Every structure is written in structure tokens, then in C-alpha cells.
Amino acid sequence: MPNKTQANLDHHANQMNPNNQAYQDRMNNHSNQLNPNNWRYQPPKGGK
């Protein structure tokens, strides 16, 4: 079992890892909501 310090170091290292998709999704969430090409978030369509 890794000690707490190592776990914390791994956590921070993972935050900087571009392959950590879950973290990247969280960090990009707000900007992604403004991206019309984001398939995960599509703003409500206005009635026409």
C-alpha cells in the first residue's frame, strides 16, 4: 500500500497527465460547455 505522500504525488502527477481522461474532462468541463463542437454538451436549441 503506497503511503499517503506518494498517493498525493501520484494524484498531482495524474492531473498533469494528458492521458488521464477523467481528470481532463473535469478540468475542461466549463470551457467545453462553450464549445459548439463538444458532443458531450450541447446547449438547448432555440425554437424556430
PyMOL Python script that loads the backbone (N, CA, C, O; Angstrom):
from pymol import cmd

cmd.read_pdbstr("""\
ATOM      1  N   MET A   1       0.856  -1.199   0.000  1.00  0.00           N
ATOM      2  CA  MET A   1       0.000   0.000   0.000  1.00  0.00           C
ATOM      3  C   MET A   1       0.892   1.250   0.000  1.00  0.00           C
ATOM      4  O   MET A   1       1.699   1.423   0.913  1.00  0.00           O
ATOM      5  N   PRO A   2       0.760   2.110  -0.996  1.00  0.00           N
ATOM      6  CA  PRO A   2       1.604   3.310  -1.032  1.00  0.00           C
ATOM      7  C   PRO A   2       1.256   4.242   0.120  1.00  0.00           C
ATOM      8  O   PRO A   2       0.106   4.309   0.555  1.00  0.00           O
ATOM      9  N   ASN A   3       2.258   4.956   0.606  1.00  0.00           N
ATOM     10  CA  ASN A   3       1.973   5.875   1.702  1.00  0.00           C
ATOM     11  C   ASN A   3       1.217   7.085   1.190  1.00  0.00           C
ATOM     12  O   ASN A   3       1.107   7.297  -0.017  1.00  0.00           O
ATOM     13  N   LYS A   4       0.700   7.870   2.109  1.00  0.00           N
ATOM     14  CA  LYS A   4      -0.166   8.977   1.725  1.00  0.00           C
ATOM     15  C   LYS A   4       0.579  10.005   0.862  1.00  0.00           C
ATOM     16  O   LYS A   4       0.030  10.546  -0.099  1.00  0.00           O
ATOM     17  N   THR A   5       1.833  10.259   1.224  1.00  0.00           N
ATOM     18  CA  THR A   5       2.605  11.238   0.454  1.00  0.00           C
ATOM     19  C   THR A   5       2.740  10.800  -0.994  1.00  0.00           C
ATOM     20  O   THR A   5       2.564  11.602  -1.911  1.00  0.00           O
ATOM     21  N   GLN A   6       3.051   9.533  -1.198  1.00  0.00           N
ATOM     22  CA  GLN A   6       3.194   9.044  -2.572  1.00  0.00           C
ATOM     23  C   GLN A   6       1.866   9.112  -3.301  1.00  0.00           C
ATOM     24  O   GLN A   6       1.812   9.439  -4.486  1.00  0.00           O
ATOM     25  N   ALA A   7       0.796   8.801  -2.586  1.00  0.00           N
ATOM     26  CA  ALA A   7      -0.526   8.865  -3.204  1.00  0.00           C
ATOM     27  C   ALA A   7      -0.823  10.295  -3.643  1.00  0.00           C
ATOM     28  O   ALA A   7      -1.368  10.517  -4.724  1.00  0.00           O
ATOM     29  N   ASN A   8      -0.464  11.263  -2.804  1.00  0.00           N
ATOM     30  CA  ASN A   8      -0.700  12.664  -3.165  1.00  0.00           C
ATOM     31  C   ASN A   8       0.153  13.068  -4.359  1.00  0.00           C
ATOM     32  O   ASN A   8      -0.316  13.782  -5.245  1.00  0.00           O
ATOM     33  N   LEU A   9       1.402  12.614  -4.388  1.00  0.00           N
ATOM     34  CA  LEU A   9       2.272  12.925  -5.517  1.00  0.00           C
ATOM     35  C   LEU A   9       1.716  12.318  -6.794  1.00  0.00           C
ATOM     36  O   LEU A   9       1.724  12.961  -7.844  1.00  0.00           O
ATOM     37  N   ASP A  10       1.237  11.094  -6.713  1.00  0.00           N
ATOM     38  CA  ASP A  10       0.656  10.441  -7.884  1.00  0.00           C
ATOM     39  C   ASP A  10      -0.573  11.208  -8.349  1.00  0.00           C
ATOM     40  O   ASP A  10      -0.803  11.364  -9.548  1.00  0.00           O
ATOM     41  N   HIS A  11      -1.358  11.685  -7.391  1.00  0.00           N
ATOM     42  CA  HIS A  11      -2.575  12.423  -7.719  1.00  0.00           C
ATOM     43  C   HIS A  11      -2.233  13.674  -8.518  1.00  0.00           C
ATOM     44  O   HIS A  11      -2.857  13.950  -9.543  1.00  0.00           O
ATOM     45  N   HIS A  12      -1.243  14.430  -8.049  1.00  0.00           N
ATOM     46  CA  HIS A  12      -0.875  15.651  -8.755  1.00  0.00           C
ATOM     47  C   HIS A  12      -0.242  15.343 -10.107  1.00  0.00           C
ATOM     48  O   HIS A  12      -0.482  16.046 -11.089  1.00  0.00           O
ATOM     49  N   ALA A  13       0.558  14.300 -10.148  1.00  0.00           N
ATOM     50  CA  ALA A  13       1.170  13.918 -11.412  1.00  0.00           C
ATOM     51  C   ALA A  13       0.083  13.522 -12.418  1.00  0.00           C
ATOM     52  O   ALA A  13       0.168  13.848 -13.602  1.00  0.00           O
ATOM     53  N   ASN A  14      -0.929  12.820 -11.930  1.00  0.00           N
ATOM     54  CA  ASN A  14      -2.017  12.396 -12.814  1.00  0.00           C
ATOM     55  C   ASN A  14      -2.787  13.586 -13.353  1.00  0.00           C
ATOM     56  O   ASN A  14      -3.304  13.546 -14.469  1.00  0.00           O
ATOM     57  N   GLN A  15      -2.864  14.642 -12.563  1.00  0.00           N
ATOM     58  CA  GLN A  15      -3.584  15.826 -13.026  1.00  0.00           C
ATOM     59  C   GLN A  15      -2.894  16.451 -14.228  1.00  0.00           C
ATOM     60  O   GLN A  15      -3.536  17.087 -15.064  1.00  0.00           O
ATOM     61  N   MET A  16      -1.573  16.265 -14.309  1.00  0.00           N
ATOM     62  CA  MET A  16      -0.833  16.837 -15.416  1.00  0.00           C
ATOM     63  C   MET A  16      -0.678  15.856 -16.578  1.00  0.00           C
ATOM     64  O   MET A  16      -0.058  16.179 -17.591  1.00  0.00           O
ATOM     65  N   ASN A  17      -1.237  14.675 -16.426  1.00  0.00           N
ATOM     66  CA  ASN A  17      -1.100  13.637 -17.442  1.00  0.00           C
ATOM     67  C   ASN A  17      -2.207  13.771 -18.484  1.00  0.00           C
ATOM     68  O   ASN A  17      -3.379  13.571 -18.169  1.00  0.00           O
ATOM     69  N   PRO A  18      -1.844  14.110 -19.725  1.00  0.00           N
ATOM     70  CA  PRO A  18      -2.856  14.307 -20.763  1.00  0.00           C
ATOM     71  C   PRO A  18      -3.630  13.028 -21.080  1.00  0.00           C
ATOM     72  O   PRO A  18      -4.674  13.070 -21.731  1.00  0.00           O
ATOM     73  N   ASN A  19      -3.110  11.892 -20.613  1.00  0.00           N
ATOM     74  CA  ASN A  19      -3.804  10.634 -20.860  1.00  0.00           C
ATOM     75  C   ASN A  19      -4.839  10.323 -19.788  1.00  0.00           C
ATOM     76  O   ASN A  19      -5.574   9.341 -19.890  1.00  0.00           O
ATOM     77  N   ASN A  20      -4.892  11.172 -18.751  1.00  0.00           N
ATOM     78  CA  ASN A  20      -5.870  10.954 -17.687  1.00  0.00           C
ATOM     79  C   ASN A  20      -7.169  11.613 -18.116  1.00  0.00           C
ATOM     80  O   ASN A  20      -7.416  12.779 -17.810  1.00  0.00           O
ATOM     81  N   GLN A  21      -7.994  10.860 -18.825  1.00  0.00           N
ATOM     82  CA  GLN A  21      -9.174  11.448 -19.460  1.00  0.00           C
ATOM     83  C   GLN A  21     -10.201  11.948 -18.458  1.00  0.00           C
ATOM     84  O   GLN A  21     -10.832  12.981 -18.679  1.00  0.00           O
ATOM     85  N   ALA A  22     -10.374  11.223 -17.359  1.00  0.00           N
ATOM     86  CA  ALA A  22     -11.366  11.642 -16.370  1.00  0.00           C
ATOM     87  C   ALA A  22     -11.008  13.014 -15.805  1.00  0.00           C
ATOM     88  O   ALA A  22     -11.872  13.877 -15.653  1.00  0.00           O
ATOM     89  N   TYR A  23      -9.715  13.206 -15.493  1.00  0.00           N
ATOM     90  CA  TYR A  23      -9.296  14.500 -14.953  1.00  0.00           C
ATOM     91  C   TYR A  23      -9.419  15.581 -16.012  1.00  0.00           C
ATOM     92  O   TYR A  23      -9.889  16.682 -15.724  1.00  0.00           O
ATOM     93  N   GLN A  24      -9.007  15.281 -17.221  1.00  0.00           N
ATOM     94  CA  GLN A  24      -9.092  16.268 -18.289  1.00  0.00           C
ATOM     95  C   GLN A  24     -10.542  16.668 -18.539  1.00  0.00           C
ATOM     96  O   GLN A  24     -10.829  17.835 -18.806  1.00  0.00           O
ATOM     97  N   ASP A  25     -11.451  15.706 -18.454  1.00  0.00           N
ATOM     98  CA  ASP A  25     -12.866  16.021 -18.648  1.00  0.00           C
ATOM     99  C   ASP A  25     -13.352  16.988 -17.589  1.00  0.00           C
ATOM    100  O   ASP A  25     -14.102  17.917 -17.887  1.00  0.00           O
ATOM    101  N   ARG A  26     -12.919  16.771 -16.334  1.00  0.00           N
ATOM    102  CA  ARG A  26     -13.337  17.672 -15.261  1.00  0.00           C
ATOM    103  C   ARG A  26     -12.770  19.066 -15.473  1.00  0.00           C
ATOM    104  O   ARG A  26     -13.479  20.062 -15.327  1.00  0.00           O
ATOM    105  N   MET A  27     -11.472  19.135 -15.823  1.00  0.00           N
ATOM    106  CA  MET A  27     -10.830  20.434 -15.984  1.00  0.00           C
ATOM    107  C   MET A  27     -11.373  21.183 -17.193  1.00  0.00           C
ATOM    108  O   MET A  27     -11.436  22.412 -17.191  1.00  0.00           O
ATOM    109  N   ASN A  28     -11.763  20.446 -18.218  1.00  0.00           N
ATOM    110  CA  ASN A  28     -12.227  21.076 -19.446  1.00  0.00           C
ATOM    111  C   ASN A  28     -13.724  21.326 -19.457  1.00  0.00           C
ATOM    112  O   ASN A  28     -14.258  21.897 -20.408  1.00  0.00           O
ATOM    113  N   ASN A  29     -14.399  20.900 -18.400  1.00  0.00           N
ATOM    114  CA  ASN A  29     -15.857  20.923 -18.400  1.00  0.00           C
ATOM    115  C   ASN A  29     -16.425  22.296 -18.736  1.00  0.00           C
ATOM    116  O   ASN A  29     -17.287  22.418 -19.607  1.00  0.00           O
ATOM    117  N   HIS A  30     -15.947  23.326 -18.050  1.00  0.00           N
ATOM    118  CA  HIS A  30     -16.534  24.642 -18.250  1.00  0.00           C
ATOM    119  C   HIS A  30     -16.263  25.182 -19.647  1.00  0.00           C
ATOM    120  O   HIS A  30     -17.166  25.691 -20.311  1.00  0.00           O
ATOM    121  N   SER A  31     -15.014  25.068 -20.089  1.00  0.00           N
ATOM    122  CA  SER A  31     -14.707  25.573 -21.426  1.00  0.00           C
ATOM    123  C   SER A  31     -15.392  24.719 -22.487  1.00  0.00           C
ATOM    124  O   SER A  31     -15.789  25.226 -23.536  1.00  0.00           O
ATOM    125  N   ASN A  32     -15.530  23.431 -22.217  1.00  0.00           N
ATOM    126  CA  ASN A  32     -16.184  22.558 -23.192  1.00  0.00           C
ATOM    127  C   ASN A  32     -17.645  22.928 -23.374  1.00  0.00           C
ATOM    128  O   ASN A  32     -18.206  22.747 -24.455  1.00  0.00           O
ATOM    129  N   GLN A  33     -18.269  23.450 -22.309  1.00  0.00           N
ATOM    130  CA  GLN A  33     -19.676  23.820 -22.425  1.00  0.00           C
ATOM    131  C   GLN A  33     -19.858  24.967 -23.413  1.00  0.00           C
ATOM    132  O   GLN A  33     -20.940  25.167 -23.965  1.00  0.00           O
ATOM    133  N   LEU A  34     -18.766  25.723 -23.626  1.00  0.00           N
ATOM    134  CA  LEU A  34     -18.838  26.841 -24.561  1.00  0.00           C
ATOM    135  C   LEU A  34     -18.430  26.434 -25.975  1.00  0.00           C
ATOM    136  O   LEU A  34     -18.497  27.238 -26.905  1.00  0.00           O
ATOM    137  N   ASN A  35     -18.010  25.184 -26.126  1.00  0.00           N
ATOM    138  CA  ASN A  35     -17.530  24.705 -27.420  1.00  0.00           C
ATOM    139  C   ASN A  35     -18.665  24.024 -28.187  1.00  0.00           C
ATOM    140  O   ASN A  35     -19.121  22.953 -27.789  1.00  0.00           O
ATOM    141  N   PRO A  36     -19.123  24.634 -29.280  1.00  0.00           N
ATOM    142  CA  PRO A  36     -20.254  24.079 -30.042  1.00  0.00           C
ATOM    143  C   PRO A  36     -19.944  22.729 -30.672  1.00  0.00           C
ATOM    144  O   PRO A  36     -20.849  22.015 -31.103  1.00  0.00           O
ATOM    145  N   ASN A  37     -18.649  22.380 -30.723  1.00  0.00           N
ATOM    146  CA  ASN A  37     -18.277  21.104 -31.317  1.00  0.00           C
ATOM    147  C   ASN A  37     -18.190  19.986 -30.296  1.00  0.00           C
ATOM    148  O   ASN A  37     -17.892  18.842 -30.638  1.00  0.00           O
ATOM    149  N   ASN A  38     -18.455  20.325 -29.026  1.00  0.00           N
ATOM    150  CA  ASN A  38     -18.350  19.314 -27.975  1.00  0.00           C
ATOM    151  C   ASN A  38     -19.581  18.421 -27.986  1.00  0.00           C
ATOM    152  O   ASN A  38     -20.695  18.893 -27.759  1.00  0.00           O
ATOM    153  N   TRP A  39     -19.389  17.152 -28.247  1.00  0.00           N
ATOM    154  CA  TRP A  39     -20.515  16.221 -28.334  1.00  0.00           C
ATOM    155  C   TRP A  39     -21.090  15.890 -26.967  1.00  0.00           C
ATOM    156  O   TRP A  39     -22.228  15.429 -26.875  1.00  0.00           O
ATOM    157  N   ARG A  40     -20.320  16.119 -25.891  1.00  0.00           N
ATOM    158  CA  ARG A  40     -20.828  15.805 -24.554  1.00  0.00           C
ATOM    159  C   ARG A  40     -21.807  16.859 -24.069  1.00  0.00           C
ATOM    160  O   ARG A  40     -22.702  16.567 -23.276  1.00  0.00           O
ATOM    161  N   TYR A  41     -21.638  18.077 -24.543  1.00  0.00           N
ATOM    162  CA  TYR A  41     -22.504  19.152 -24.062  1.00  0.00           C
ATOM    163  C   TYR A  41     -23.037  19.945 -25.231  1.00  0.00           C
ATOM    164  O   TYR A  41     -22.283  20.638 -25.915  1.00  0.00           O
ATOM    165  N   GLN A  42     -24.310  19.850 -25.461  1.00  0.00           N
ATOM    166  CA  GLN A  42     -24.919  20.678 -26.491  1.00  0.00           C
ATOM    167  C   GLN A  42     -25.935  21.592 -25.814  1.00  0.00           C
ATOM    168  O   GLN A  42     -26.855  21.106 -25.156  1.00  0.00           O
ATOM    169  N   PRO A  43     -25.787  22.889 -25.961  1.00  0.00           N
ATOM    170  CA  PRO A  43     -26.718  23.824 -25.343  1.00  0.00           C
ATOM    171  C   PRO A  43     -28.131  23.627 -25.883  1.00  0.00           C
ATOM    172  O   PRO A  43     -28.300  23.136 -26.998  1.00  0.00           O
ATOM    173  N   PRO A  44     -29.141  24.001 -25.111  1.00  0.00           N
ATOM    174  CA  PRO A  44     -30.526  23.861 -25.572  1.00  0.00           C
ATOM    175  C   PRO A  44     -30.726  24.593 -26.892  1.00  0.00           C
ATOM    176  O   PRO A  44     -30.247  25.712 -27.076  1.00  0.00           O
ATOM    177  N   LYS A  45     -31.432  23.952 -27.796  1.00  0.00           N
ATOM    178  CA  LYS A  45     -31.663  24.566 -29.100  1.00  0.00           C
ATOM    179  C   LYS A  45     -32.843  25.542 -29.002  1.00  0.00           C
ATOM    180  O   LYS A  45     -33.876  25.229 -28.410  1.00  0.00           O
ATOM    181  N   GLY A  46     -32.672  26.706 -29.584  1.00  0.00           N
ATOM    182  CA  GLY A  46     -33.762  27.679 -29.587  1.00  0.00           C
ATOM    183  C   GLY A  46     -34.847  27.254 -30.563  1.00  0.00           C
ATOM    184  O   GLY A  46     -34.554  26.704 -31.625  1.00  0.00           O
ATOM    185  N   GLY A  47     -36.081  27.506 -30.208  1.00  0.00           N
ATOM    186  CA  GLY A  47     -37.187  27.115 -31.091  1.00  0.00           C
ATOM    187  C   GLY A  47     -37.233  28.000 -32.321  1.00  0.00           C
ATOM    188  O   GLY A  47     -37.095  29.220 -32.229  1.00  0.00           O
ATOM    189  N   LYS A  48     -37.427  27.374 -33.476  1.00  0.00           N
ATOM    190  CA  LYS A  48     -37.530  28.151 -34.721  1.00  0.00           C
ATOM    191  C   LYS A  48     -38.612  27.557 -35.605  1.00  0.00           C
ATOM    192  O   LYS A  48     -38.860  28.061 -36.700  1.00  0.00           O
TER     193      LYS A  48
END
""", "prot")
cmd.dss("prot")
cmd.show_as("cartoon", "prot")
cmd.util.cbc("prot")
cmd.orient("prot")
